[in-house]
């Protein structure tokens, strides 16, 4: 994958490009009527280079928190944007990670029945995953990501300079999210991160190679299942458990790290029901555990975890569905019984030496 590629979409095909001249690119691209939607932490960390844009275009800072993604909070954000004079012919230029992306994409879908938006992802998780695919999700009455839509940005610009100011755990979170794509793809893709993780953390060119790999895996799937009705659901590997961990810990564990824990739980269950080999789980766990430094789920309330699993939006009726794995490149969707053998294995995971 080159430094520029296109993602096919039923809405409109959109361009993704890597850049090291972001501000100049945006100055040439922005026009009257556009507005910036920016993670306030990103604006503070990169004010030196972003100020020239802020001085010329209306800017809406957003505090990136789960509260910002709530249905109740979205109304206030919409009010601020309209009060700034933003109109239907304008474009939202969005700088931030997944939270800001979700808020701005959801607003772009519903405001004036749809406005164009451009995305500059500023976290590793957004650069390696969520920037493509078109999903937006917001929280509603305690249910995570219950409301949402599909509207991809018209253009995506990836600037690795933003990664330099990220806390280490946010970089680790991004690696945890990327890991699930590599495991979906196969052993060769997994081995690339397994063999190069320290170098990837330290070198922007190696990081760019990893981002290209992750996005190429996701691109191939979303181009055939953009609306998440079939094979794209396999990307939920680690996420049902991960989202439940986030809910129970009140988001004290970053998303991608929660997902890496979630994959380990999924793999433990997979081995327990005879779907996967122990060696597969052990190998993945050795890499995943390097992402857990400073975080633990050992004392997690398992009953609360089960309650959160039952609320997962991927469920059908009262049935609980998760993605398990038969090995590298072998993710599968399975119904599990939290009162039966799978539930017993999850409880065993927390009470044995498995964790």
N, C-alpha and C positions, 0 to 999 in steps of 0.2 A: 504494500500500500504506500503510495507516494505521499508527499506533504499536502496533497489536495485530492479529495475524492468526492463522489456524489452518492447520496443515499436515495434509493428509489422509494417513493411514497405515493399512496393513493390520493393524497392531498396535493402536494407539489414536490418534485425532487428537490433536494436541498444539498448545498455544498458544505463540506467540512474541510477546513484548512488549518495547518499549523503556521504560526507567524511569530517573528521576533521584532516586528514593527507595528505593534497593535495600535498605538495611539495615532500614528500616521495613517494607518488603514482606516480607522474610525473617522478621523477628521475628513478624509476624502469621501467617506461613505455616508455620514450623517447629513441630514437636511432639516430645514425648518419644520417644526411640528413633531419631530421625534422627541422621545424622552428616555432618560437613563433610569433604570431600576437597579440599584447597587446594594449589595451586602455592606452594611455600615462598617464592619470590620475590615473588609477589603478596601473600602474607600479610605479608611484611616491608614492602613498599612501601605497603600500605594498612592497616597494623595499626591506625592511629588510628581508623578507622571500622569495621573488622571485629572489633576486640577484644571488643566487646559480644556478638558471636555466638560467638566462640571461648570466652568465659567460660561460656557457657550450654550449649553442645553439644559432644560429643566431636569432636575435630578431628584429621585425619590429613594432615600436610604431606607433599608429594611433591616431590622434586627433579626438575624437568622436563628429562629428558635422554633420548636414544635408549636408554640402558641401562635406564631406568625402564620402557621399552616392551618389554623382552626377556621372553621366556617364563620364563626363569629368575628374573628379578626379580619378576615378578607373584606368584609363590608367597609371597615374603616380604611383599609388600604385603597379600595376602589374610590372612596370619597376623596381621599387625598389626591389621587391621580387625576380625577375629573376636575377637582378644584384648581389644579395646576394648569388647566387649560388643554389637557390632552384630548384630542379628537380622533375620529375614526380614520382619518387619512394619515395619522401619525404612526410611527413604529416604536415599539418598546425595545430598547437595547439593554439587555439584561446581563449584569456581571455578578456572578456569585456561584454558590454551590447548589446542592440539591434542594434545599429549602426555598431559596430565592427563586430557583428555576420552577419549582412546583407552584409557588404563589403567582409568579408572572405568567407562566404558561396557562394556568387556570383562568386568570384575569383576561389574557389575550383571547381565550376561547369564548368568554361570555360577554365581554365589554363591547358594546355596539354590535353585537352578534358576530364578533370576530375581528381582531386586528392583527397585523403582521408583527412578528417579534424575531429578534436576532439574539443569539446566545453566545456569551463569552464565559465558558465554565472556568471557575477559579480554584476548584478543589480537585484532587486526584480522582476522587470517586466520580465527580461529574465529568471530568475529562476522559476517563477510561470506560465510562458506562452510560450515565443518564443523559448525556448531551444528545445522543441519538436515540430514536425510537418514538419520540412524540408523546410519551405519557406525561400527564400531570395528575397529581393526587393531593387532596387535602383531607384533614382529619375532621370527624364529625361525631360529637357526643361520646368521646372516649374511644371511638373506632378509628384506628390508624388507616389513612389512605382510603377511606370509604367512598369519598366523592372524587370524581376525576373526569378526564376527557383525553382525547387524542388530538393534538395539534402540534406538529413539529415546527421548529423555527425555520425561517427561510434561509438562514445562514448560520454557521457555527465557526467561531475563530478560537483556536486553542493556543494559548500562550503559556509556556512552561515557567515563565518568570514568576507567575503567581504561586507556584509550588514552593518557592524559596522562603516565603514568609509563613507557611503553614506549620502549626505545631506538629511534632513528630507523630502523635497519635492520630492526627488527621491524615497524614501520609500513610500510616499503617492501615487506617480504615479503608483508604482507597485500594491498597494492595489486597485487603481481605475481600473487597467486592470484585476486583479483577480476578482473584483466584477462582471464583465460582465459574467464570467464563472458561478459564483454562481447563478446569476439570470437566466441564461439559464437552469441550473440544477433543481432549484426548491426552495421552501420556506425554507426547512430544511437547505440546504446549505447556503442560504442567511443569515439565522438566526445565523449561527455559527459566521460569521464575525460581524453581527449586535450586538451580545451579548458579543463579546470578543475582539473588535478592540483595546482597550487600552492595554489589556494584550498581544495581539499578537505583538504590537509595541515594548513591553518591554521584551518579553521572547522568546528566540530562539527556545525552544521546541514547544511553541504554534505557532510560525512562521513556523516551519517545518511541523506541522500538517496542517496548511493552505496551504502550498506549495504542500504537498501530495494530498490534496483534489482538488486543482486547476488542477494539472497535471493529476489526475485520470479522471476528467471530460473531459479534452481535449483529453487525450489518447483514451478514448472510441469512440470519434467522428473521430479523424484522422485515426484510424485504419480501418474505413469503408469508409472514404472519404478523403484520403490523398491529392488528387489533387484539392480539394476545388471546386467540381462541384455540390455538393448537400447540405447535411445537415451542412457541415462545414461552409457554407456561413452564417449560423445563428450566428456564432461568430463575424460577422461584426456589431452586436448590439452595438450602440453607436459610431461606428468607422467612418461611413460616415460623421456624424456631427462632430465627434472629429477631423478627418483629415482636414475638412474644417475650423474648429476653429484654428487648428495649422497653416494652410496656411495663413489665414487672419491675425493672430497675429504674423506671421513670427517666429513661434515656441517659442514664449515667454511663452507659457503654456506647461508644460511637458505632454508627450503623454497620460499617464494614467489619469491625471487630466482632460485633454481635452475630453477623452473618457467618464469620469464620467459626465461632462457637457453634452456630446452628448447623453448619456442614458436618462438624465433628459429631454432633448428636445424631444427625441423619445417617452418617456412616456407621455409627454404633448400632443403631436400629437395623440398618441394612445387613450388617454382619450377623446380628442376633436372629434375624429371620431367614438367614441363609442366602441372601441376595448377593452379598459381596464377600470377598476374601479378607481375612484379618490383615494380611500384608498391605492391601490397598489402604485400609483405614489407618494403619500405623504410619505409612509413608506420608499420607496427607496430613496426619496429625502432627508429625515432626515439623513440617513447614508451618502449619496453622498455629502451632503453639508458640512460634517465634513472634507471631502477631499479637499474642495475648499479654505480653509483658506489662505489668501494672494493673491488669484487670482479672477478675475472677467471677465465676458464677457458682462456686462450690456451695454457697449457703442459699442458693435461690429457692424461693417458695415454689415447690413443684405443683401444688394445687393451683396457685395463681398462674403459673405457666400454662397449665392445662386450660384454665379459664380463658387466657389470652389466645391460645391456639384455637379454641372453639369460635372465637370472634373473627378469625382470619377471613379476609374477603374472598379467598380462593375456594372456600368451602362450598359445598352444594347441599342446601337444606341443613340437616343436623349432622351430616357426614363431614368428617375432618380429612382433608387431603393434604399431603405433603409430597415433596420431591425427594426420593431416595436415590441411591446409586448402586449399580452393579459392578462398578469399576471405572477406570478412566474412559471418558466418552460414553458412559452408560447410565445417564440419569433417567429416571422413570417416575411417573406420577402414580402414587398409591393412596388408597383409602386406608386410614389406620384407625384402630379402636383404642381410645384412651382408657377404656375400662377393661381392655383385653391384653393380648400379648405385647403389642407395641407400647401401650401405656406402661406395662410392667418393665419393659426394657428401658424406657426413658427414666423411670424412677430408679432403676438399677444403675443407670449411668451416673446419677448424682450420689448414690450411696456406696458404690464400689470404688475400686482403684482406677476405674476407667477414666475419671477426670482427675 
